[in-house]
């Protein structure tokens, strides 16, 4: 994913790779990648107690411990064992995630995974293998977006560790990430990427606000709520661009003309981002202004946001009761994204 997501306090989860064995090669890299994480994972308490542990790492792991306890005690999220270990993988990303869509469509390419159904992305523990599939799909005419991912979830199959790839984040970003990933452990709908990621984002946003209120961090809460406003403004621009592209792709124009109009729409999106950046004080959205944006970028983003307003509405209808919310969300019927 573009690095925009972590910079706004999000981290992309990746679904269980061990179940994703459509090919021997894919199965092999999934197993070896997960085994590496197991082998490098160590319990957090001894790391904190070790005098040789760098002070910054010790402080971050102490924050993780408190966040886990809050998740279990105040949010009905399963934080008892997940993120109870730490692993240094010696690289900046844990996996590389790939999204794809046809040149003139916003319908994501999907991959089928045993036990999980169809999902909208593919993940690799080695960048080279993600790059190989990227080239193959582009040769087939797909728009592709591929990038490093800080964190991922095994969705309850294993207790995920804290990783060096995200441990240096601010405690607010750590909280949002952990609450997001623990939501996958609490509720996951097979074969529905947009439901799962939108649910996890909605729960994480609400959870961070409750966590900050609990600790009476009023200034940080105000800043976080401002961040959510900016996040909403960003997605407003994405939604407008999706609407313009959807109309274009349904127009039956000749391919050359459609290709030209598509480029114009994406250039306009970047102009709108420049205006947002100016309104935000000249910071943020750097990668979006440098990258060659395509349909796959929008597919990846929409996966994480499309149903968030619906889940916020449901939580309000439940009076903020998270247990009731999860019970109702389990059977919630949501409109498929355009």
Residue, then its C-alpha position, 0 to 999 in steps of 0.5 A: x500500500x502507499x505509505x499514506x495509510x500508516x501516516x494517518x494512523x492505519x496499518x494494513x492487515x494481511x489475511x492468513x497466508x498459510x491457508x493460501x496455497x493455490x500454488x506450491x511456490x506460494x504455499x512454500x513462501x507462506x510457511x517459511x515466512x510464518x515460521x520465521x516469525x515464530x522462531x524470532x518471537x520472544x515473550x515481551x516481559x523478559x525483554x522489558x526486564x532485560x537491562x540491555x533492551x534499548x530504552x525506546x523499545x522498552x517504552x514501546x513494549x510497555x505501551x503495547x502491554x497497556x493497550x492489550x490490557x485495555x482492549x481486553x478489559x474495556x473493549x471486549x477484544x481478545x488481547x489476552x495473548x495476542x501481541x504478547x511477544x516481540x519479533x525483530x525480522x530485520x527488515x522494514x516490512x513484514x509482507x508485501x501486499x498486491x491489489x489489482x484491477x482491470x484497466x477500465x474497471x474498479x472491480x478488484x481482481x480476487x484470489x481464492x483461499x481455502x477456509x477464507x474464500x475470495x479476497x481482494x489481495x495477495x500477500x508475499x513475505x518476499x518482495x521479489x515474489x510480489x514484484x514478479x506477480x506485479x509484472x505478470x499482471x501488468x503484462x495481462x493489462x491489469x492496473x496493479x498496486x504493490x507495496x510493503x506492509x507494516x503489520x498483518x493478522x493471522x485472524x486467530x489462527x496464531x497469536x500475532x507478535x509485535x514486530x519491529x516493522x511497526x513497534x516504533x510508531x506513536x502509542x496512538x498509532x500502536x493502539x489503532x493498529x492493535x485494536x484493528x487487528x484484534x477486531x479481526x480475531x473477534x469477528x471475521x466474515x469469510x470471503x468479504x474483504x471490505x466488510x472485514x477491513x471496514x469493520x476493523x477500521x470503525x472499531x479501531x477508531x472508536x476504540x482509540x477515542x475511548x482509550x484516550x478518554x480513559x487516560x484523560x488525554x484531552x489534547x491527544x483526543x482533540x488531535x486524533x479527532x482532527x486526524x479523523x476529519x482529515x481522513x474523511x476529507x481524503x476519502x471524500x476525494x477518493x469517492x468522487x474520483x471513483x464516481x467519475x471513473x465509474x461513469x467513464x468506464x460505463x461510457x463505452x468510449x473508444x479505449x484511447x479516449x477512455x485512457x486519456x480521460x482516465x489520466x485526466x481524472x487521476x491528475x485531478x485527484x492529485x490536484x485535489x490532494x495538493x489543495x488538501x495538503x495546503x489546507x492541512x498546513x503543507x503536510x501529508x499525502x506525499x506519496x500520493x503526489x509522487x506515485x502514478x495512481x491507478x485503479x488498484x490504488x482506489x480498490x485497496x483504499x475502498x476496501x478499508x473504508x467503504x462500510x465504516x460509516x455504516x458500522x459507526x451508525x450501528x455502534x450508535x444504534x447499540x448505544x456504544x455497547x460493543x458486545x451488542x454491536x459485534x452480535x448485530x454486525x455478524x449478520x449485518x447486510x451491507x450494500x456491495x461497493x460499486 
